[in-house]
Amino acid sequence: MRRLTTVLPALLLLCIGTNITINAQEVMKPVPQNISAFPVGDKNPEQNAKYFIGQSYLAPLTKLKELNCPIYNVTFEPGCRNNWHKHTGGQILIAVGGRGYYQEKGQPARLLLPGDVVEIAPEVVHWHGAAPDSWFSHLAIECNPQTNHNTWLDPVDDAQYREATGQTACRLSDEARRNLSTWLPADTGTLPQTDPELAEVFGNFAFGEVMSHGKLDLRTRILVTMASTIAQNTPDEYRRTLQAALANGISPVEMREVLYQSVAYVGMARVSTLLGVFNDFLAQHGIDTPLPPQSATSPQDRMEKGLALQKDIFGAEAIDKMYASAPENQLHIQHYLSANCFGDYQTRTGLDKQMRELITFSILVSLGGCEPQVKGHIAGNLLVGNDKQVLLDTVTQLLPYIGYPRTLNAIACLNEVVPEHK
């Protein structure tokens, strides 16, 4: 099974530290997270809940008793786990969402990611539950139901849980831990296990220092980072921004519009792969496609409306000058810019003009080598209401993902178009 080890995984897994008592409410508000294709269900009834530390939810999936195969979806909030226990008839677990752990008595704990299967033989003492920083869902299949009985044993205390989940390798600041758990409540990366030092450095920088700087709201941070991952053609990181968007109230239409708008700036060759990632993501979360249309032009008026939007953003004088100065054999490119780039894409609904210009700026900065276009869209951003501080905050947000050379080039463009006051 493929394991994701890119630079935006669930950094919290090993980054809580040995001196912190595990408490799911410190990591995330106990709001049930639907992190799989299966329902979350209701809170586990008291007769079961008393054998859990933390909050869990139970959703029965089968009804026909004649099948003799009860299946439940069990969802755990971060840090939640059940007591040590055993089954006289055994059990099968199938991980379906988030990240969790399974441990047999006397054996190391096993990390569980979606698609992992655990076969538990009769009378084997074990426990299972969520990672400290991630919601977790698994299907529980009761084997031999006619004779299968649970025997509940001692709780998995904090010391046992810390040791089992390996929370000694790296540490995140409280702010980085809090920001990361909000950004990606159910990520499934494994960087903390494979590269804990990098997990600590990147996590504290990207989710601590950078996210504490500036005044961009979380929605804007997610959308501009999403645009950056598209520009760099990074499917795994793009998928994580989709997860962050869905977890923080950004609609599927808004996510799609970021992707569609990118076609004009990075080309269909890059976007086509990510379009597959996007549609798979929607399907996994039960969202039907195609999404509602957002086109605002027709073949007859796309040129007129695109040109009008260009002039609205950059000023009529600037656009007229571009047309007047274009050589005759290159004039068709100006027409394409008006009718296609602006008429087909920028006029679409689903995102407002101000956000679209900020997304375009983020794409160009992330591509690198587009400094003339970056300067032009700095001017466009200023005219639609995104001031220099917003643009500087955006570049800062993108720094961990695009690196220092492209960041410094973007700031140089920004200072050229809007000089600092001495």
C-alpha positions, 0 to 999 in steps of 0.5 A: 500500500502506498504511503504518502510522505510529502511535506504536508502530512499529519505532523502532529502524530509524533509532535506532542511531546512526552510532558503533555497529557493526551486530551482530545479536546486540546487538539480539536473540538469534539465535533464528529468528523465525517471522514469516510464514505460511511455515516458517523452515527450517534455517540456510542451508548453508555454501555459501550462508552464506559470502556472508551477514553474520549468520545466515539460514535457508532453507526450500524451498517447491517440490518439482516440478522439472518446474515450473521455478520454485524458490521459497524462504522466506529468513529473516534475523536483525536486521542480516543481509544477503547480499553484493552479487550478480547473477543471469544470469536475474533474480529476484523477491522477495516480502516476507512478514514483518518489515522488510528492505531491497533495494538496487541498485548506485548506487541508494538502498536500498528499505524492504521490508514484507510484501506488497512485490514486487521484480523484479530484472532479469538482471545487476543487481548488488544485495543484500537483507536485514533491518533492523538491529532486525527479523527479515525474511522474503521469498520468493525466486523464481528466474526462468529456472532452466535458465540462471540462475546467481549471481555473488557479489561483495563483502560489504555492509560496516557503513558501506554498511549504515548508510548504506543503512538510514539510521541517522543520524536519531535515537538510542535509549538502549541500554536503550530499544533492548533493550526495544523489540527484545524487545517488538516483534522484527518490527514494520513501522512507518515512524515513524522515516523519517517523523518521526525526532524523535518516534520518538526522543522516544517511544522513549526515554521509553516503552521507556527511562524508563518500562519501567525504572521499577517492578517489573512483569514484561514479561508484565504490561506487555504485558497492561495495555497491550493492555487500554489499546489496547482501551479507546481503540479503536486497532486498529494499536496493539492489533495491536502488543500482540498481536505483543508478546504472541505474541513473549513467550510469552503464549497466544492464550487469554490474549489473547482473554480480555483482549478478551472481558473488555473487552466489559463495560467498553467495550461491544461497539461498540468490541470488535467491530472489534478482534475482527476484528483479533484473528481476522485475527492468529490466522489469519496465524499459523496459529492455528485458531479458535475457541479453547478455551472458558473459560466457567465458568458456565451460564445457570442459575448465572451470577447465583449465581457472579457475585454470589459473585465480586463479594463475594469481590473487593469484600466481601459488605458492600459488595455487599449495600449496593449492592443495598440502596441501589439504587432499585427502578427501577434494581435490574436494573442491579445484577442485570446487574452480578452476572450479566453483568459478573461471571458471564459475563465475570469468572468465566471461566478463562484469566486469574486473578482478580488479573490480571483486576482489574488489566486492569479497572483499566487499561481504566477508567483508559484510558477516562477519565471513570470515576473513581468506577469507578476508585476501586471497582476500586482497592479490588478490586485491593487485596483480590485482592493488587495493592497500591498500588505495582503499581497505580502501576507500571501507571499509569506503564506506561500513561502514554505511551499515555494521556497525562498528564491521565488518568494524573494523574486515576488517581493522584489516585484512587489517593491518595484510596483509599490515602493516602500516608504522611506 
